[in-house]
Amino acid sequence: MGIMVIVAYRPLPGKEQQLLELTKRHLPVLRGEGLATDRPPYAMRAGDGTIVEVFEWKSKEALESAHRNAAVQEMWKHYQEACEYVPLSSLNECQGMFAGFEPIELPAN
């Protein structure tokens, strides 16, 4: 059974475009490594520039194996250079009953 995740990436100063490009390539890399499902992903931007991504890992084992996968580790290294991971609760949009964000178009497949 898959695992749906929601993650928030706050760009480091001057790294907004790099983070956006990483987010567009993220799921194709995970799928290429056999770690993520074909369920459509979603990406959106908070008012402070934080990017929120929603996608599905194939399984708990797939998620765990990502921590030993060279391609994923390389990608995560670039994420560390471009952003910090933040809790969803730190976003102003998540303080109300309904959180609304600006949609980001992701590549098909």
C-alpha positions as CSV (number, residue, x, y, z in Angstrom):
1,M,0.0,0.0,0.0
2,G,1.2,3.5,-0.9
3,I,2.0,6.3,1.5
4,M,0.7,9.8,0.7
5,V,3.0,12.5,1.9
6,I,2.8,16.3,2.1
7,V,6.1,18.2,2.3
8,A,6.9,21.9,2.6
9,Y,10.1,23.3,1.2
10,R,11.0,26.9,2.1
11,P,13.5,28.3,-0.4
12,L,16.7,29.8,0.8
13,P,17.3,33.4,-0.2
14,G,17.9,33.6,-4.0
15,K,17.1,29.9,-4.5
16,E,13.5,30.1,-5.5
17,Q,14.0,29.2,-9.1
18,Q,16.4,26.3,-8.3
19,L,13.8,24.9,-5.8
20,L,11.0,25.2,-8.4
21,E,13.1,23.3,-11.0
22,L,14.0,20.6,-8.4
23,T,10.3,20.2,-7.5
24,K,9.5,19.7,-11.2
25,R,12.1,16.9,-11.5
26,H,11.5,15.3,-8.1
27,L,8.8,12.8,-8.9
28,P,10.2,11.7,-12.2
29,V,13.4,10.7,-10.4
30,L,11.5,8.9,-7.7
31,R,9.4,7.1,-10.3
32,G,12.5,6.2,-12.4
33,E,13.9,4.6,-9.3
34,G,10.7,2.6,-8.8
35,L,9.9,4.4,-5.5
36,A,6.8,6.5,-6.2
37,T,3.4,5.6,-7.7
38,D,1.8,6.9,-10.8
39,R,-0.8,8.8,-8.8
40,P,-0.8,12.5,-10.0
41,P,1.3,14.8,-7.8
42,Y,0.4,18.3,-6.7
43,A,2.6,21.2,-6.0
44,M,1.6,24.7,-4.8
45,R,3.2,27.8,-3.4
46,A,2.4,29.6,-0.1
47,G,2.4,33.3,0.2
48,D,5.9,33.3,1.7
49,G,7.3,31.3,-1.3
50,T,7.3,27.9,0.4
51,I,6.5,25.1,-2.0
52,V,4.2,22.4,-0.8
53,E,4.3,19.0,-2.7
54,V,1.9,16.1,-2.4
55,F,2.8,12.7,-3.8
56,E,2.7,9.0,-3.1
57,W,5.5,6.6,-2.2
58,K,4.9,3.1,-3.4
59,S,5.3,1.7,0.1
60,K,7.0,2.2,3.5
61,E,9.8,0.1,2.1
62,A,10.2,2.3,-0.9
63,L,10.4,5.4,1.3
64,E,13.1,3.7,3.5
65,S,15.1,2.5,0.5
66,A,15.2,6.1,-0.8
67,H,17.7,6.8,2.0
68,R,20.1,4.3,0.4
69,N,19.5,5.2,-3.2
70,A,22.3,7.1,-4.9
71,A,20.1,9.0,-7.4
72,V,17.7,10.1,-4.6
73,Q,20.6,11.1,-2.3
74,E,22.1,13.2,-5.1
75,M,18.7,15.0,-5.6
76,W,18.2,15.5,-1.9
77,K,21.7,17.1,-1.7
78,H,20.5,19.7,-4.2
79,Y,17.3,20.3,-2.1
80,Q,19.6,21.0,0.9
81,E,21.3,23.6,-1.1
82,A,18.1,25.3,-2.2
83,C,15.7,25.0,0.8
84,E,14.8,24.1,4.3
85,Y,12.1,21.6,5.1
86,V,9.4,23.2,7.3
87,P,6.3,21.9,9.1
88,L,3.1,22.6,7.4
89,S,1.9,24.2,10.6
90,S,4.4,27.0,10.1
91,L,2.6,28.2,7.0
92,N,0.1,31.0,7.5
93,E,-2.2,29.3,5.1
94,C,-2.5,26.3,7.4
95,Q,-3.7,28.4,10.4
96,G,-7.3,28.4,9.2
97,M,-9.9,25.8,8.5
98,F,-9.1,25.7,4.7
99,A,-5.6,26.2,3.4
100,G,-5.4,27.8,0.0
101,F,-2.3,28.0,-2.2
102,E,-1.1,29.1,-5.6
103,P,-1.0,26.1,-7.9
104,I,2.3,25.1,-9.6
105,E,2.1,23.2,-12.9
106,L,4.1,19.9,-12.9
107,P,5.2,18.0,-16.0
108,A,3.0,15.2,-17.1
109,N,4.1,11.7,-16.1
